[in-house]
Amino acid sequence: METNKIALAHRLREVLLNGTWIANTNFKEQITGVSWKEAIYRVEQLNSIAMLTYHINYYIQGLLEVLRGGTLTIHDQFSFDLPEIRNKKDWEHLAKEFLSNAESFARHVEQMDDQIFSQTFVDEKYGTYLRNIEGVIEHSYYHLGQVALIRKLIQQGAHQV
């Protein structure tokens, strides 16, 4: 089975960095220009923009480690364990790390051998490499919608930060 790794990497960049085809926005667009206070603000019981950014970055970083030849060390139970963001510098560090990991992840996908996509990802219970990469895309779109909605609620003044 041949996978179009260029198209797959494009889909990753589309949701994370520079696309507008499916959602008319992307993560980079949604987190850029958000103040650190807006990033950590929780609208009622919803997650904050910073929490969702951390959450997606957590999975990207974990899968990226495997693509680089390392081991899978991430666990779902820790995926929302956002370190405290106390200032603009903390938020900018998280956003920059997210964007850097997103680009690195897409670049690694582009460079993968086609045969790897159908291979087991770490353990059979996790499925194939392709399933995990597609999972990152789908998971990112899911949370992108939340980020966009939370940002809109905050910036429309429905909630004071």
N, C-alpha and C positions, 0 to 999 in steps of 0.2 A: 504494500500500500504506500503510495507516494502522497505525502502531505505538502501542501503549498505553504511552506514555512514563511515565505515573504508575505503572503496574505494574512497568515496568522499573526505575525509580528505587526503588520499594519493594523489589524483589529485591536491589538493591545494598545498601540499608540493612539488609536482613535478614541478609545474610552478613557485612557489615562492622560494623554498629553496634548493631542492636537486635532482630534476629529470632531465632526458635528453631524455625521450621517444618521445615526440611530436616535440619539438623544438631543441633538441640536446643541450639545455642549460636551464638556469633558472635565475630568477631575482637575487638571491644571487650571482651566478657566474658572472653575468654581472656587478653588482655594486661593487663587491669586487675588490680591486686593482685600482679603478678609483680615481684619485686625485680629490681634491675638485675643482681645476680649470677646470679639464675635466668635472666634474659633472655639473658645472654651465654654461659651454660653450654652446652657441647656434650655431649650424651649420645652417647658413642662417636663414630661418624663422621657423625652426623646434623647438620643445620644447627641453629643456635640459634634460639630464639624471636625474638630481636632480628634475626637475619639474615632470617628469613621475613617479619617485619613490614616490614623495610626493602625486601625484594624486592617485596612486593605494593604498598607505597607508591610504589616506583620507577615501576611501570607506571601506577598511578593518576595520579601526578603528571605523567607524560609524556603520557598521553591527555588529562588535564585541560588541559594547556598548549595542545593542539590545539583543544579545545572552546572555549577562551578566545580563539581566533583566532591563536595562535602556530604555531610549527613543531614537527615531531616530531624531538626531539633525543636520545631514549633509544636505547640499544643493548643487546641481550640480554647481551652479554659483560660489561656493567657492572652488571647487575641484582642481583648479590650483593656489590658493593663497599661493604659496610657500613663507615662511618667507625668508628674505635675508640670503644667505649663504656667510659669510665673511671670513671663514677660514676652515682649516682641521677639527677642532673640531665640527663646525656646520654641516659639511657634514657627519662626522662619527656619530654624534648624530641622524641625519635623517636616515641613513642607519641602525643603530642599532635599532632604534624605529620600522622601517619597518620590519626587521627580527623578532623582538620580537612579534610584532602584528600578523605577518603571522603565526608564530608557535602557538600563543595563539588562533587564529582563527581556525586553523586546529584542535587543541586539543578540542576546544568547539564543533566543528562539530562532532568529534568522540564520544563525550559524550552526544549528544542530544538524546532524546527519539525519536524513529522512527515515532511516530504519529505527531510530530511537523513539519516534512518536508512538509507535505501536507496542513498545516494550513496557513492561511493568514499572511503575513509578515507585521505587523503594520497596513496596510490599504489595502483594496482590489486592489487599483490601482497599488500596488507594487507586486502583485502576491503572490506566496507562499515562504516559507523559502527555499525550494529546488531551485526554480527559481532564487532566489537572490544569493544563494551559487554558483550555476552553472554560474550565471552572473559574479561573481567575477573571476571565473576560466577563462571564455572566454575573459573578459575584460583584465585580466592580460596577457594572451597570446598575445592579440592584441598589447598592449603596450610593452611587452617584445621584440617583433620583432623590434619595433622602437628603443628601448634602444640598442639592439644588433647592429643595423645598424648605429646609431649615434656613438656608441663607436668605431666601426670599422672605420668609416670615420675619427674620431679624431685620433685614434691610428695609422692609416696608413699615417698620416701626410697630408691628403687631406686638413685639416684645422688646422692652427696654433693656439694653445691655449696660 
